[in-house]
């Protein structure tokens, strides 16, 4: 049975002092790789509007297996080469997974394509 929901992964994290630009680059690179993972509908990173070094990192996936595949790909292709992002964080990130109704996402995609 196919799921009627997509999964939204949401991460909120803050950079340690002086690491904003590097963390932003590394998060952006990871989101690009996520977008190339089959079953990832979209992935993006946003910097806080107040310049505090806080980031919102989100991706929409078709199912939980895609999340695991994307994480494995990032670990294999990026973390092993650049050491990962942990040393750039001021503390542990807040991570959550949320169900998104497929119909709602399809409406957003359709509206975006017509803009």
C-alpha positions in Angstrom: 0.0 0.0 0.0 1.4 3.4 -1.0 1.5 6.1 1.7 -0.8 9.0 1.3 1.8 11.3 2.9 5.2 12.7 2.2 7.7 13.3 5.0 9.1 16.7 5.8 12.5 16.6 7.5 13.2 19.8 9.5 16.4 20.7 11.2 17.1 23.8 13.2 20.8 24.4 14.0 23.1 27.2 15.0 26.7 27.8 14.1 29.5 28.3 16.5 31.0 31.8 16.5 32.8 32.6 13.3 31.6 29.5 11.4 28.4 30.9 9.8 29.7 31.1 6.2 31.4 27.7 6.3 28.4 26.0 7.9 26.0 27.6 5.3 28.2 26.3 2.5 28.4 22.8 3.9 24.6 22.7 4.6 23.9 23.9 1.0 26.2 21.3 -0.4 24.4 18.6 1.6 21.0 19.8 0.4 22.2 19.7 -3.3 23.1 16.1 -2.7 19.8 15.3 -1.1 18.0 16.8 -4.1 19.8 14.4 -6.3 18.6 11.4 -4.3 15.7 9.6 -6.0 12.6 10.2 -3.9 13.6 13.5 -2.5 11.1 16.0 -3.9 13.0 19.1 -2.8 15.6 20.2 -0.2 16.7 23.7 0.9 18.5 25.6 3.6 17.6 29.1 4.9 19.6 31.4 7.1 17.9 33.3 9.9 16.7 36.8 8.9 18.3 38.3 12.0 21.8 37.2 11.3 22.3 35.1 14.4 23.9 32.1 12.7 20.7 30.0 12.9 19.7 27.8 10.0 16.6 26.0 8.9 17.3 22.9 6.9 14.4 21.1 5.2 13.7 18.4 2.7 10.6 16.6 1.5 10.8 12.9 0.9 8.5 10.3 -0.6 9.2 7.8 2.3 11.5 6.9 5.2 13.7 4.7 3.0 14.7 7.8 0.9 15.7 9.6 4.1 18.0 6.7 5.0 19.4 6.6 1.5 20.1 10.4 1.5 21.8 10.2 4.9 24.0 7.3 3.8 25.0 9.2 0.6 25.9 12.3 2.5 28.0 10.3 5.0 29.8 8.4 2.2 30.3 11.3 -0.2 30.7 14.3 2.0 31.2 13.5 5.7 34.2 11.2 5.1 35.9 14.0 3.1 35.1 17.1 5.0 34.6 15.8 8.5 30.9 16.6 8.8 29.2 19.6 10.2 29.2 18.8 13.9 32.4 20.8 14.7 30.7 23.9 13.3 27.6 23.7 15.4 27.1 25.6 18.7 25.1 22.8 20.1 22.9 19.8 19.1 20.5 20.5 16.3 16.7 20.2 16.7 15.4 17.6 14.3 11.8 16.6 13.5 9.9 14.6 10.9 6.4 15.6 9.9 3.7 14.1 7.6 2.7 16.2 4.7 -0.5 15.3 2.7 0.5 14.5 -0.8 -2.5 16.6 -2.1 -1.2 19.7 -0.3 2.3 19.3 -1.7 1.0 18.7 -5.2 -1.0 21.9 -5.0 2.1 23.9 -3.9 4.1 22.4 -6.7 1.4 23.2 -9.2 1.1 26.8 -8.0 4.9 27.2 -8.1 5.1 25.9 -11.7 2.5 28.4 -12.8 4.2 31.4 -11.1 
